[in-house]
Amino acid sequence: MTDTPEPPLPEPANLKFLRLLVTTLTATMIVGLLILISLIVIRYRDQSAPLPETISLPDGETATAFTQGPDWYAVVTAKNQILIFDRATGKLRRTIKVD
């Protein structure tokens, strides 16, 4: 018996090729995921409509929520009404009573 270790066997060519494919696929997936996240962030950051400077509510109304669309914005009041305003003029378009 000898105490000398046996020399390591050479790596098969197929295993080297497989390792290269897995590494390339991993790098491609990471880059693709970063690109997708960047595109989503850029796309939705530029979509927001500007908020109105002031909102004039009818007397006695208190706002509890706010939402907006491309050419309108709406205020939900404490009296369970939804007031829809025109974005360009600021005039009240419609009042919806919520039961």
MOPAC internal coordinates of N, CA, C and O (Angstrom, degrees):
PM7 1SCF
backbone

  N    0.0000 0     0.00 0     0.00 0    0    0    0
  C    1.4362 1     0.00 0     0.00 0    1    0    0
  C    1.5143 1   110.03 1     0.00 0    2    1    0
  O    1.2310 1   122.26 1   -43.03 1    3    2    1
  N    1.3178 1   113.27 1   136.97 1    3    2    1
  C    1.4585 1   118.22 1   177.83 1    5    3    2
  C    1.5139 1   108.80 1  -115.06 1    6    5    3
  O    1.2310 1   120.79 1   -28.59 1    7    6    5
  N    1.3118 1   116.09 1   151.41 1    7    6    5
  C    1.4621 1   121.64 1  -178.89 1    9    7    6
  C    1.5235 1   112.52 1   -95.61 1   10    9    7
  O    1.2310 1   119.54 1  -174.01 1   11   10    9
  N    1.2867 1   118.48 1     5.99 1   11   10    9
  C    1.4607 1   119.99 1  -179.15 1   13   11   10
  C    1.5234 1   109.46 1   -81.79 1   14   13   11
  O    1.2310 1   120.41 1   -46.51 1   15   14   13
  N    1.3392 1   116.83 1   133.49 1   15   14   13
  C    1.4775 1   119.03 1   179.70 1   17   15   14
  C    1.5200 1   110.25 1   -72.76 1   18   17   15
  O    1.2310 1   121.80 1   -27.60 1   19   18   17
  N    1.3021 1   114.15 1   152.40 1   19   18   17
  C    1.4560 1   119.43 1   178.10 1   21   19   18
  C    1.5319 1   109.23 1   -76.86 1   22   21   19
  O    1.2310 1   119.98 1   -34.58 1   23   22   21
  N    1.3074 1   117.64 1   145.42 1   23   22   21
  C    1.4721 1   119.18 1   178.88 1   25   23   22
  C    1.5319 1   109.74 1   -66.29 1   26   25   23
  O    1.2310 1   120.23 1   -34.76 1   27   26   25
  N    1.3527 1   117.16 1   145.24 1   27   26   25
  C    1.4730 1   119.25 1  -179.75 1   29   27   26
  C    1.5234 1   110.91 1   -66.12 1   30   29   27
  O    1.2310 1   121.61 1   -32.16 1   31   30   29
  N    1.3197 1   114.53 1   147.84 1   31   30   29
  C    1.4614 1   120.00 1   178.99 1   33   31   30
  C    1.5334 1   109.03 1   -75.20 1   34   33   31
  O    1.2310 1   119.72 1   -32.85 1   35   34   33
  N    1.3043 1   118.13 1   147.15 1   35   34   33
  C    1.4683 1   119.66 1   177.71 1   37   35   34
  C    1.5294 1   110.15 1   -67.94 1   38   37   35
  O    1.2310 1   121.25 1   -32.95 1   39   38   37
  N    1.3280 1   115.22 1   147.05 1   39   38   37
  C    1.4632 1   121.12 1  -178.94 1   41   39   38
  C    1.5285 1   109.28 1   -73.27 1   42   41   39
  O    1.2310 1   119.81 1   -48.18 1   43   42   41
  N    1.3253 1   117.96 1   131.82 1   43   42   41
  C    1.4663 1   119.62 1   179.10 1   45   43   42
  C    1.5338 1   111.08 1   -63.17 1   46   45   43
  O    1.2310 1   120.89 1   -30.67 1   47   46   45
  N    1.3060 1   115.91 1   149.33 1   47   46   45
  C    1.4709 1   121.35 1  -177.82 1   49   47   46
  C    1.5257 1   110.88 1   -63.04 1   50   49   47
  O    1.2310 1   119.60 1   143.59 1   51   50   49
  N    1.3275 1   118.36 1   -36.41 1   51   50   49
  C    1.4656 1   121.52 1   179.26 1   53   51   50
  C    1.5254 1   111.41 1   -63.17 1   54   53   51
  O    1.2310 1   120.30 1   142.99 1   55   54   53
  N    1.3291 1   117.02 1   -37.01 1   55   54   53
  C    1.4597 1   120.59 1   179.95 1   57   55   54
  C    1.5274 1   111.22 1   -68.93 1   58   57   55
  O    1.2310 1   120.19 1   141.70 1   59   58   57
  N    1.3152 1   117.24 1   -38.30 1   59   58   57
  C    1.4682 1   120.70 1   176.33 1   61   59   58
  C    1.5200 1   110.17 1   -63.14 1   62   61   59
  O    1.2310 1   120.64 1   135.72 1   63   62   61
  N    1.3391 1   116.38 1   -44.28 1   63   62   61
  C    1.4605 1   120.95 1   179.93 1   65   63   62
  C    1.5292 1   110.79 1   -63.29 1   66   65   63
  O    1.2310 1   120.01 1   137.27 1   67   66   65
  N    1.3343 1   117.59 1   -42.73 1   67   66   65
  C    1.4564 1   122.30 1   178.86 1   69   67   66
  C    1.5244 1   110.91 1   -63.12 1   70   69   67
  O    1.2310 1   119.77 1   138.05 1   71   70   69
  N    1.3062 1   118.03 1   -41.95 1   71   70   69
  C    1.4613 1   121.91 1   178.05 1   73   71   70
  C    1.5313 1   110.47 1   -62.18 1   74   73   71
  O    1.2310 1   120.08 1   139.01 1   75   74   73
  N    1.3250 1   117.46 1   -40.99 1   75   74   73
  C    1.4620 1   121.61 1   177.94 1   77   75   74
  C    1.5282 1   111.23 1   -64.35 1   78   77   75
  O    1.2310 1   120.17 1   137.93 1   79   78   77
  N    1.3338 1   117.28 1   -42.07 1   79   78   77
  C    1.4627 1   120.89 1   178.67 1   81   79   78
  C    1.5252 1   111.54 1   -62.94 1   82   81   79
  O    1.2310 1   120.04 1   135.56 1   83   82   81
  N    1.3167 1   117.53 1   -44.44 1   83   82   81
  C    1.4638 1   121.30 1  -179.57 1   85   83   82
  C    1.5210 1   110.95 1   -64.51 1   86   85   83
  O    1.2310 1   119.98 1   138.38 1   87   86   85
  N    1.3166 1   117.64 1   -41.62 1   87   86   85
  C    1.4599 1   121.38 1   178.70 1   89   87   86
  C    1.5263 1   110.72 1   -64.48 1   90   89   87
  O    1.2310 1   120.25 1   136.35 1   91   90   89
  N    1.3353 1   117.12 1   -43.65 1   91   90   89
  C    1.4593 1   121.51 1   179.00 1   93   91   90
  C    1.5262 1   111.13 1   -63.74 1   94   93   91
  O    1.2310 1   120.11 1   136.55 1   95   94   93
  N    1.3158 1   117.40 1   -43.45 1   95   94   93
  C    1.4648 1   121.43 1   178.84 1   97   95   94
  C    1.5231 1   111.00 1   -63.00 1   98   97   95
  O    1.2310 1   120.03 1   137.47 1   99   98   97
  N    1.3101 1   117.56 1   -42.53 1   99   98   97
  C    1.4590 1   121.15 1   178.97 1  101   99   98
  C    1.5277 1   110.65 1   -62.04 1  102  101   99
  O    1.2310 1   120.11 1   133.74 1  103  102  101
  N    1.3179 1   117.40 1   -46.26 1  103  102  101
  C    1.4665 1   121.11 1   179.81 1  105  103  102
  C    1.5332 1   110.69 1   -63.55 1  106  105  103
  O    1.2310 1   120.19 1   139.06 1  107  106  105
  N    1.3299 1   117.24 1   -40.94 1  107  106  105
  C    1.4584 1   121.31 1   179.44 1  109  107  106
  C    1.5251 1   111.22 1   -63.85 1  110  109  107
  O    1.2310 1   120.26 1   137.96 1  111  110  109
  N    1.3132 1   117.10 1   -42.04 1  111  110  109
  C    1.4633 1   120.88 1   179.38 1  113  111  110
  C    1.5252 1   111.58 1   -65.97 1  114  113  111
  O    1.2310 1   119.97 1   140.57 1  115  114  113
  N    1.3124 1   117.65 1   -39.43 1  115  114  113
  C    1.4632 1   120.78 1   179.32 1  117  115  114
  C    1.5299 1   109.88 1   -65.47 1  118  117  115
  O    1.2310 1   120.06 1   134.22 1  119  118  117
  N    1.3228 1   117.50 1   -45.78 1  119  118  117
  C    1.4617 1   121.20 1   179.22 1  121  119  118
  C    1.5294 1   110.47 1   -63.60 1  122  121  119
  O    1.2310 1   119.82 1   137.49 1  123  122  121
  N    1.3211 1   117.95 1   -42.51 1  123  122  121
  C    1.4631 1   121.72 1   178.86 1  125  123  122
  C    1.5183 1   112.21 1   -62.78 1  126  125  123
  O    1.2310 1   120.05 1   138.30 1  127  126  125
  N    1.3099 1   117.51 1   -41.70 1  127  126  125
  C    1.4557 1   121.48 1   178.61 1  129  127  126
  C    1.5281 1   111.00 1   -64.70 1  130  129  127
  O    1.2310 1   120.11 1   138.64 1  131  130  129
  N    1.3190 1   117.39 1   -41.36 1  131  130  129
  C    1.4655 1   120.62 1   177.49 1  133  131  130
  C    1.5345 1   111.47 1   -64.22 1  134  133  131
  O    1.2310 1   120.54 1   141.75 1  135  134  133
  N    1.3232 1   116.58 1   -38.25 1  135  134  133
  C    1.4675 1   120.25 1   178.18 1  137  135  134
  C    1.5235 1   110.24 1   -66.15 1  138  137  135
  O    1.2310 1   119.89 1   136.13 1  139  138  137
  N    1.3325 1   117.82 1   -43.87 1  139  138  137
  C    1.4641 1   120.89 1   178.96 1  141  139  138
  C    1.5253 1   111.52 1   -61.20 1  142  141  139
  O    1.2310 1   120.04 1   134.33 1  143  142  141
  N    1.3132 1   117.53 1   -45.67 1  143  142  141
  C    1.4630 1   120.80 1   179.42 1  145  143  142
  C    1.5267 1   110.28 1   -62.07 1  146  145  143
  O    1.2310 1   120.23 1   137.84 1  147  146  145
  N    1.3202 1   117.17 1   -42.16 1  147  146  145
  C    1.4686 1   120.92 1   178.94 1  149  147  146
  C    1.5244 1   111.28 1   -62.58 1  150  149  147
  O    1.2310 1   120.15 1   135.93 1  151  150  149
  N    1.3175 1   117.33 1   -44.07 1  151  150  149
  C    1.4645 1   120.54 1   179.88 1  153  151  150
  C    1.5204 1   111.97 1   -64.25 1  154  153  151
  O    1.2310 1   119.94 1   139.58 1  155  154  153
  N    1.3218 1   117.71 1   -40.42 1  155  154  153
  C    1.4669 1   120.96 1   178.21 1  157  155  154
  C    1.5197 1   110.40 1   -63.69 1  158  157  155
  O    1.2310 1   120.06 1   135.20 1  159  158  157
  N    1.3086 1   117.49 1   -44.80 1  159  158  157
  C    1.4657 1   121.03 1   179.68 1  161  159  158
  C    1.5255 1   110.53 1   -63.09 1  162  161  159
  O    1.2310 1   119.88 1   134.71 1  163  162  161
  N    1.3163 1   117.83 1   -45.29 1  163  162  161
  C    1.4699 1   121.19 1  -179.27 1  165  163  162
  C    1.5255 1   110.38 1   -64.97 1  166  165  163
  O    1.2310 1   120.19 1   137.80 1  167  166  165
  N    1.3059 1   117.24 1   -42.20 1  167  166  165
  C    1.4721 1   121.27 1  -177.15 1  169  167  166
  C    1.5200 1   111.92 1   -64.23 1  170  169  167
  O    1.2310 1   119.83 1   133.87 1  171  170  169
  N    1.3181 1   117.93 1   -46.13 1  171  170  169
  C    1.4634 1   120.50 1  -175.69 1  173  171  170
  C    1.5209 1   112.64 1   -82.49 1  174  173  171
  O    1.2310 1   119.47 1   161.18 1  175  174  173
  N    1.3018 1   118.62 1   -18.82 1  175  174  173
  C    1.4570 1   120.12 1   177.90 1  177  175  174
  C    1.5253 1   110.24 1   -70.36 1  178  177  175
  O    1.2310 1   119.50 1   145.37 1  179  178  177
  N    1.3159 1   118.56 1   -34.63 1  179  178  177
  C    1.4550 1   122.67 1  -177.16 1  181  179  178
  C    1.5285 1   113.53 1   -87.62 1  182  181  179
  O    1.2310 1   118.98 1   178.00 1  183  182  181
  N    1.3127 1   119.54 1    -2.00 1  183  182  181
  C    1.4548 1   123.07 1  -174.81 1  185  183  182
  C    1.5263 1   114.36 1   -87.28 1  186  185  183
  O    1.2310 1   119.20 1   165.14 1  187  186  185
  N    1.3009 1   119.13 1   -14.86 1  187  186  185
  C    1.4562 1   119.93 1  -172.72 1  189  187  186
  C    1.5232 1   111.49 1   -72.33 1  190  189  187
  O    1.2310 1   121.36 1   -43.16 1  191  190  189
  N    1.3256 1   115.00 1   136.84 1  191  190  189
  C    1.4570 1   121.03 1   176.48 1  193  191  190
  C    1.5252 1   108.36 1   -83.30 1  194  193  191
  O    1.2310 1   120.06 1   -30.58 1  195  194  193
  N    1.3246 1   117.48 1   149.42 1  195  194  193
  C    1.4709 1   118.95 1  -179.50 1  197  195  194
  C    1.5313 1   111.15 1   -68.09 1  198  197  195
  O    1.2310 1   121.14 1   -34.77 1  199  198  197
  N    1.3104 1   115.43 1   145.23 1  199  198  197
  C    1.4571 1   120.12 1   177.54 1  201  199  198
  C    1.5236 1   109.73 1   -76.90 1  202  201  199
  O    1.2310 1   120.07 1   -32.68 1  203  202  201
  N    1.3356 1   117.47 1   147.32 1  203  202  201
  C    1.4667 1   119.31 1   177.27 1  205  203  202
  C    1.5294 1   110.50 1   -68.38 1  206  205  203
  O    1.2310 1   120.78 1   -30.75 1  207  206  205
  N    1.3329 1   116.12 1   149.25 1  207  206  205
  C    1.4691 1   121.29 1   179.04 1  209  207  206
  C    1.5278 1   110.77 1   -62.29 1  210  209  207
  O    1.2310 1   120.65 1   128.50 1  211  210  209
  N    1.3268 1   116.37 1   -51.50 1  211  210  209
  C    1.4682 1   121.39 1   178.82 1  213  211  210
  C    1.5180 1   108.73 1  -138.55 1  214  213  211
  O    1.2310 1   121.13 1   -25.39 1  215  214  213
  N    1.3147 1   115.44 1   154.61 1  215  214  213
  C    1.4619 1   121.88 1   176.00 1  217  215  214
  C    1.5182 1   106.79 1  -126.16 1  218  217  215
  O    1.2310 1   120.56 1   -58.24 1  219  218  217
  N    1.3267 1   116.53 1   121.76 1  219  218  217
  C    1.4620 1   121.25 1   179.32 1  221  219  218
  C    1.5198 1   108.88 1   -96.42 1  222  221  219
  O    1.2310 1   120.78 1   -70.27 1  223  222  221
  N    1.3119 1   116.12 1   109.73 1  223  222  221
  C    1.4591 1   121.33 1   178.15 1  225  223  222
  C    1.5195 1   109.64 1   -91.45 1  226  225  223
  O    1.2310 1   120.08 1   -26.58 1  227  226  225
  N    1.3414 1   117.45 1   153.42 1  227  226  225
  C    1.4660 1   120.00 1   175.11 1  229  227  226
  C    1.5344 1   110.20 1   -60.19 1  230  229  227
  O    1.2310 1   120.41 1   -22.29 1  231  230  229
  N    1.3060 1   116.81 1   157.71 1  231  230  229
  C    1.4686 1   121.91 1  -179.07 1  233  231  230
  C    1.5226 1   111.11 1   -57.62 1  234  233  231
  O    1.2310 1   120.92 1   -44.15 1  235  234  233
  N    1.3161 1   115.84 1   135.85 1  235  234  233
  C    1.4557 1   121.91 1   176.74 1  237  235  234
  C    1.5243 1   114.46 1    84.29 1  238  237  235
  O    1.2310 1   119.55 1   178.00 1  239  238  237
  N    1.3054 1   118.47 1    -2.00 1  239  238  237
  C    1.4669 1   121.32 1  -179.67 1  241  239  238
  C    1.5273 1   110.02 1   -92.42 1  242  241  239
  O    1.2310 1   120.90 1   -37.65 1  243  242  241
  N    1.3238 1   115.88 1   142.35 1  243  242  241
  C    1.4592 1   122.96 1   176.54 1  245  243  242
  C    1.5175 1   108.30 1  -124.68 1  246  245  243
  O    1.2310 1   120.21 1   -50.85 1  247  246  245
  N    1.3105 1   117.19 1   129.15 1  247  246  245
  C    1.4624 1   121.69 1  -178.11 1  249  247  246
  C    1.5199 1   110.49 1   -77.05 1  250  249  247
  O    1.2310 1   120.60 1   -42.91 1  251  250  249
  N    1.3324 1   116.45 1   137.09 1  251  250  249
  C    1.4671 1   121.60 1   175.44 1  253  251  250
  C    1.5272 1   112.29 1  -118.57 1  254  253  251
  O    1.2310 1   120.48 1   158.62 1  255  254  253
  N    1.3456 1   116.68 1   -21.38 1  255  254  253
  C    1.4762 1   120.19 1   179.42 1  257  255  254
  C    1.5237 1   109.14 1  -154.37 1  258  257  255
  O    1.2310 1   121.40 1   -21.06 1  259  258  257
  N    1.3303 1   114.93 1   158.94 1  259  258  257
  C    1.4578 1   121.66 1  -178.17 1  261  259  258
  C    1.5221 1   108.39 1  -141.08 1  262  261  259
  O    1.2310 1   120.54 1   -40.58 1  263  262  261
  N    1.3301 1   116.58 1   139.42 1  263  262  261
  C    1.4609 1   121.75 1   172.46 1  265  263  262
  C    1.5201 1   107.77 1  -146.32 1  266  265  263
  O    1.2310 1   120.76 1   -15.50 1  267  266  265
  N    1.3382 1   116.15 1   164.50 1  267  266  265
  C    1.4521 1   118.34 1  -176.94 1  269  267  266
  C    1.5182 1   112.07 1  -147.28 1  270  269  267
  O    1.2310 1   121.47 1   -23.79 1  271  270  269
  N    1.3185 1   114.79 1   156.21 1  271  270  269
  C    1.4452 1   123.57 1   174.33 1  273  271  270
  C    1.5121 1   108.71 1  -124.22 1  274  273  271
  O    1.2310 1   119.83 1     7.94 1  275  274  273
  N    1.3348 1   117.94 1  -172.06 1  275  274  273
  C    1.4674 1   119.67 1  -176.63 1  277  275  274
  C    1.5255 1   113.76 1   -65.49 1  278  277  275
  O    1.2310 1   119.42 1   143.55 1  279  278  277
  N    1.3399 1   118.72 1   -36.45 1  279  278  277
  C    1.4674 1   120.27 1  -178.49 1  281  279  278
  C    1.5292 1   112.79 1  -126.01 1  282  281  279
  O    1.2310 1   119.72 1  -163.70 1  283  282  281
  N    1.3106 1   118.13 1    16.30 1  283  282  281
  C    1.4635 1   122.38 1   179.55 1  285  283  282
  C    1.5180 1   110.17 1  -149.74 1  286  285  283
  O    1.2310 1   120.88 1   -14.67 1  287  286  285
  N    1.3043 1   115.92 1   165.33 1  287  286  285
  C    1.4635 1   122.01 1   168.60 1  289  287  286
  C    1.5159 1   107.44 1  -143.86 1  290  289  287
  O    1.2310 1   120.77 1   -26.28 1  291  290  289
  N    1.3159 1   116.13 1   153.72 1  291  290  289
  C    1.4614 1   121.11 1  -175.30 1  293  291  290
  C    1.5182 1   109.80 1  -130.23 1  294  293  291
  O    1.2310 1   121.83 1   -33.78 1  295  294  293
  N    1.3340 1   114.11 1   146.22 1  295  294  293
  C    1.4561 1   121.91 1   177.92 1  297  295  294
  C    1.5172 1   107.59 1  -124.33 1  298  297  295
  O    1.2310 1   120.74 1   -51.36 1  299  298  297
  N    1.3131 1   116.19 1   128.64 1  299  298  297
  C    1.4631 1   121.41 1   174.03 1  301  299  298
  C    1.5170 1   106.22 1   -94.05 1  302  301  299
  O    1.2310 1   120.63 1   -49.28 1  303  302  301
  N    1.3398 1   116.40 1   130.72 1  303  302  301
  C    1.4599 1   120.55 1  -175.90 1  305  303  302
  C    1.5221 1   111.21 1  -103.38 1  306  305  303
  O    1.2310 1   121.37 1   -12.29 1  307  306  305
  N    1.3156 1   114.98 1   167.71 1  307  306  305
  C    1.4666 1   120.97 1   179.10 1  309  307  306
  C    1.5268 1   111.82 1   -68.39 1  310  309  307
  O    1.2310 1   120.06 1   160.92 1  311  310  309
  N    1.3213 1   117.48 1   -19.08 1  311  310  309
  C    1.4801 1   121.72 1   178.98 1  313  311  310
  C    1.5255 1   111.26 1   -90.53 1  314  313  311
  O    1.2310 1   119.91 1  -158.31 1  315  314  313
  N    1.3356 1   117.77 1    21.69 1  315  314  313
  C    1.4729 1   123.90 1   177.82 1  317  315  314
  C    1.5233 1   112.78 1    58.19 1  318  317  315
  O    1.2310 1   121.03 1  -132.60 1  319  318  317
  N    1.3149 1   115.64 1    47.40 1  319  318  317
  C    1.4553 1   121.44 1   173.58 1  321  319  318
  C    1.5234 1   108.70 1  -124.19 1  322  321  319
  O    1.2310 1   121.45 1   -30.42 1  323  322  321
  N    1.3149 1   114.83 1   149.58 1  323  322  321
  C    1.4594 1   120.85 1   173.14 1  325  323  322
  C    1.5263 1   106.49 1  -111.87 1  326  325  323
  O    1.2310 1   120.73 1   -61.16 1  327  326  325
  N    1.3237 1   116.20 1   118.84 1  327  326  325
  C    1.4598 1   122.12 1   179.92 1  329  327  326
  C    1.5214 1   108.05 1  -103.66 1  330  329  327
  O    1.2310 1   120.48 1   -61.45 1  331  330  329
  N    1.3276 1   116.68 1   118.55 1  331  330  329
  C    1.4566 1   121.58 1  -178.32 1  333  331  330
  C    1.5264 1   108.34 1  -104.61 1  334  333  331
  O    1.2310 1   121.08 1   -56.29 1  335  334  333
  N    1.3424 1   115.55 1   123.71 1  335  334  333
  C    1.4568 1   122.01 1  -177.02 1  337  335  334
  C    1.5230 1   110.40 1  -112.41 1  338  337  335
  O    1.2310 1   120.88 1   -29.60 1  339  338  337
  N    1.3403 1   115.92 1   150.40 1  339  338  337
  C    1.4573 1   122.03 1   173.64 1  341  339  338
  C    1.5251 1   108.61 1   -77.67 1  342  341  339
  O    1.2310 1   119.83 1   -48.80 1  343  342  341
  N    1.3227 1   117.92 1   131.20 1  343  342  341
  C    1.4677 1   120.78 1  -177.51 1  345  343  342
  C    1.5317 1   111.88 1   -67.63 1  346  345  343
  O    1.2310 1   119.61 1   141.57 1  347  346  345
  N    1.3237 1   118.34 1   -38.43 1  347  346  345
  C    1.4644 1   121.06 1  -175.53 1  349  347  346
  C    1.5280 1   112.34 1   -71.57 1  350  349  347
  O    1.2310 1   120.41 1   136.82 1  351  350  349
  N    1.3225 1   116.83 1   -43.18 1  351  350  349
  C    1.4665 1   120.03 1  -174.92 1  353  351  350
  C    1.5208 1   113.37 1  -100.88 1  354  353  351
  O    1.2310 1   119.92 1   155.39 1  355  354  353
  N    1.3139 1   117.76 1   -24.61 1  355  354  353
  C    1.4640 1   121.00 1  -176.26 1  357  355  354
  C    1.5134 1   113.15 1    81.21 1  358  357  355
  O    1.2310 1   120.06 1  -175.07 1  359  358  357
  N    1.3266 1   117.48 1     4.93 1  359  358  357
  C    1.4665 1   121.53 1  -179.29 1  361  359  358
  C    1.5212 1   110.41 1   -82.12 1  362  361  359
  O    1.2310 1   121.30 1   -30.02 1  363  362  361
  N    1.3239 1   115.12 1   149.98 1  363  362  361
  C    1.4634 1   122.40 1   178.53 1  365  363  362
  C    1.5185 1   108.96 1   -70.02 1  366  365  363
  O    1.2310 1   120.07 1   -58.43 1  367  366  365
  N    1.3238 1   117.46 1   121.57 1  367  366  365
  C    1.4663 1   122.35 1   178.27 1  369  367  366
  C    1.5078 1   111.60 1   -87.14 1  370  369  367
  O    1.2310 1   121.64 1   134.12 1  371  370  369
  N    1.3479 1   114.47 1   -45.88 1  371  370  369
  C    1.4614 1   118.64 1  -170.99 1  373  371  370
  C    1.5160 1   110.49 1  -155.94 1  374  373  371
  O    1.2310 1   120.39 1   -32.54 1  375  374  373
  N    1.3053 1   116.86 1   147.46 1  375  374  373
  C    1.4567 1   123.07 1   173.85 1  377  375  374
  C    1.5135 1   108.33 1  -119.23 1  378  377  375
  O    1.2310 1   120.55 1   -51.93 1  379  378  377
  N    1.3243 1   116.56 1   128.07 1  379  378  377
  C    1.4633 1   121.12 1  -179.60 1  381  379  378
  C    1.5224 1   107.48 1  -117.95 1  382  381  379
  O    1.2310 1   120.39 1   -54.31 1  383  382  381
  N    1.3262 1   116.87 1   125.69 1  383  382  381
  C    1.4585 1   122.33 1   177.89 1  385  383  382
  C    1.5296 1   108.08 1   -88.89 1  386  385  383
  O    1.2310 1   120.52 1   -53.43 1  387  386  385
  N    1.3426 1   116.61 1   126.57 1  387  386  385
  C    1.4566 1   121.69 1   179.78 1  389  387  386
  C    1.5158 1   107.68 1  -103.08 1  390  389  387
  O    1.2310 1   120.85 1   -55.97 1  391  390  389
  N    1.3338 1   115.98 1   124.03 1  391  390  389
  C    1.4803 1   120.26 1  -179.83 1  393  391  390
  C    1.4980 1   110.68 1   -88.76 1  394  393  391
  O    1.2310 1   120.10 1   180.00 1  395  394  393

